[in-house]
Amino acid sequence: MSHFHWDGHDLILHCHLQPKASANAFAGLHGDRIKIRLTAPPVDGKANALLQAFLATAFAVSKQHVCLEAGHQSRQKRVRIKDPQSLPTELALTARSS
């Protein structure tokens, strides 16, 4: 399994979250998932909300176009990004290295 794949015009992203980090950022690969560091703690949905906002900005879409499909209570998540308008450099770099 790759850390992302296309489903029509949608991008499916398999990610591993590191909550309570010092900054929000992509952080390479963690196994077969892309690692994302987030400053939010993993309580009351705060990390999920920040993940949605972070990915919306990274892929140049509205937050409504970022849907958490699996892993609501886990660090391992599957996210659908509907019709991304931009691909972050980090995603392209990890695609080449995998």
N, C-alpha and C positions, 0 to 999 in steps of 0.2 A: 504494500500500500504506500502510495506517495502521500506527502503532507497536504497536497491539494489536487483537485481534479475539476474538470468542467462538466456541468450538467446543462446542456444547451447554452444559454447566455449567463447562467449562474455559476459562480465559483464555490465549490465546497472545500472548506478549509478544516483540516484536522490539526488541532492545536493542544499544547500543554501549557497551562498557566502557572506562573509563579506570582502569587499575590504578595502584597506588602513589600514590593521592591522599591528601590530608591527612585526609579524613573519608569515611565511607560515606554516600552520598546520591544521590537523584535529581537530575539537573542539566539539566532541560529536554529539548529535542529536538536530535538530531544527524541532520540529513536527515530520513529517514522512520523513524527509530528513537528510542527514549527513551534518553537518556544516563544511565549510572549510574557514579558514582565509587566506587571501592573502595580501601581501604588496602592490601590484599594485593598482593604482586608476582605477575606472570603466569608463575610457575614451579611445577612439580610439582603442578598442579591447585589451588593455593592460592586464586587468584582465582575459579575456578569454585565451590569449596567455600564461599567467603565470599559469592558471589553467591546461592547456594542459601539460605544462612542469612539473608541480608539480605532476600531476597524472601519467605521464609517468615514472617518477622516482619512485613514490610510488608503482607502479604495475610492474616495471621492463620491460617496453616495450618502443618502440620508440615513439616519439611524433606523428608520422603518425598513430599509433594504438589507439590514443585517439581522438574520434570524438564527437564534440558537436552537439547533435541531436535536442535540443530544449532549448530555453531561451537565445538566443544570446544577447538580450538587457535587460535581467532580472537577478535578484539575484537567482531565482529558475531555475535550469538547469537540463537537462537530458544528461548524457554523456555515450557513448559506449566505453568500453575498450576492444579491440580485443585481445582475447587469452592472458589474463594477466599471467605473469610468476611468480608473487608473490602477496600475499594478505597482505596489511598493517595490523599490529596488531590492530590498531584503528578500522578497519572495522570489524574484528572478535569480538572485545569487544562490539561494538554497536549492532552487530547481537544478541549477548547473552542477552543484556539488553532490547531489544525490544520485 
